[in-house]
């Protein structure tokens, strides 16, 4: 078992993966994008 890190656009990289080959898929979404937060 090894670790493989792919860097790039997920729309391109997902096509290179075999079905069932991913155990973890960390992402970096823009958290709280839908909240209306005002900083005083």
N, C-alpha and C positions, 0 to 999 in steps of 0.2 A: 504494500500500500504506500502510495506517495502523495505528495501535495503538488497540485498544479494550479498556478495562478494565471488567469487570463486578464489582460488589460485591453480595453477597447469598447467599442459600441456594442451593447448587448444584442442589438438586432443583427449584428454580423456574427458575433461569437457564439450565440445560441445554436446557430446552424452547424457549428463544428463539433458539437457534443453528441455523444451516443446516448440513446434513451436509457434512463436509470443510472447514469454515470455520475450524478451530482448528489452529494450528501449535504452540502451547505451552500447557500447562495446569499452572501452578505451584500447589502446594497447601501446606497447613500442618498436616500430620498430627501427632498426639501421638507423637513419636519415643520409642522404647524403652519403649512402654507394656506390652509383654509380658515385659520383663526384670525379674527380681527383683534390684533393686539396693539394697544397704545402704550407707549413708554412716556412717562411723565418726566 
